[in-house]
Amino acid sequence: KKASIGVTGLAVMGRNLARNLARHGHTVALHNRSEERTRSLVEQFGDEGDFIPAYSAQEFVDALERPRQIVIMVKAGGPTDAVIEEFAPLLEPGDVIVDAGNAHFADTRRREQALRERGLHFVGTGVSGGEEGALHGPSIMPGGSKESYESLGPLFEDISAKVDGEPCCTHVGADGAGHFVKMVHNGIEYADMQLIAESFDLLRGAAGYSPAEIADVFGTWNTGRLDSYLIEITAQVLKHVDGASGKPFVDVVEDAAEQKGTGRWTVQIGLDLGVPISGIAEAVFARSLSGSTGLRSAARGLGGPTRTPLTGSALETFADDVEQALYASKVVAYAQGFNQIQAGAAEYGWDIDLGRVAAIWRGGCIIRAKFLNDITSAYAAEPGLPTLLTSGGFRKAVEDAQDSWRSVISTAVRLGIPTPGFSTALAYYDGLRADRLPAALVQGQRDFFGAHTYRRVDRPGSFHTLWAGDQSEVEA
Ligand code: 6PG
């Protein structure tokens, strides 16, 4: 018997994907650079399904039925290229190579093109949900050709998470579309985590709640519109007490957030595309600031306001106000992320259904949330929606939240509690809804020092004012 799919790269993500496939009744060929991992997978989990261990590239390829489908799960960058080069020469036209790692979509586009010219399908696939997701049902975001999805789609849909019986997997679009969408997923993940972290900081710094009390607040929020995996795990992390010191776990962890780079990519590409994804950018910068330990210790003594904690009714309603601010800021972060996907699709010629993207993020992935049902419905009702902020339900919710949102941010400013995520989200909202922006003045400045020209509100054309001369206007 031959295998319907093979997995090479059997570190924890690859191993769990292979086990997930086998548990769903698919025969899975296994391969790893060092034989040990292949052996131990079969020893430990061989009874979960049908595995065919292979100890050379040729053996692996020979174990697969045609068209062969090989999933690569190795480190992004050089190691992925090396594995592709190891297998591509052994494959035949029509075979499919899947990269299920966190590759940069530009690499995926390059690889797809090169392999297409050799008659092979290359499918860059976003996989979200961490180790547990890979084993029990991730959210899967495959790019590549439509043709490759015909054979691969049913397998991936089978092992993906399900929400209301629907698989959290869809063909996202051609070549790098899947990895692009996964990248934006991670950017949104950063923004979401930052907003939750700011909520914690505010509840503690302005209202004096303990981590355990904040865990309870998050627990309550998790029964409402903020119901999500990230809120749920936040409550668990905040509840956790360090065994060694007896202190809240969150107080014994160094406050320097690390990153593997996908959030940074999202921001870099956002800049290239000219899409204001300020929520994601602030989240990345907040991690950088937290990790700038030398700078922070040099600046530690800088003066700030006296912290007079909240009292009375302001204190009483504070947790509710923060919930509103978090919700509104979250809508902005997602609106920005979906606009980035839209811009990427326009730039790279992908046909991406934003509603389907929201739908496959409802389960399995790190940002899975009830909220994504609402985004799915918003795009279903209006596929050409310019921004989530103008869709009926979100518009009303954000308008209703704005008093609390503004008041929470002013409290933060007054007390000197940094809320870059909340603040940039509100600035974006106010910027978008503004009648006139001071950008007109910026245009004037540019024209003054560089004769960069401007357009007028009252007639077409480009104009320049002779600033150093008689100040008359000429048509450029
Ligand atoms: C996922 C996660 C996953 C990974 C993050 C962590 O969707 O399953 O996003 O891809 O855990 O990339 O990212 P940082 O290390 O950059 O925080």
Residues whose N, C-alpha, C, O or C-beta is under 5 A from the ligand:
A	BS01	6PG	V127 S128 G129 G130 N186 E258 Q259 K260 G261 T262 I366
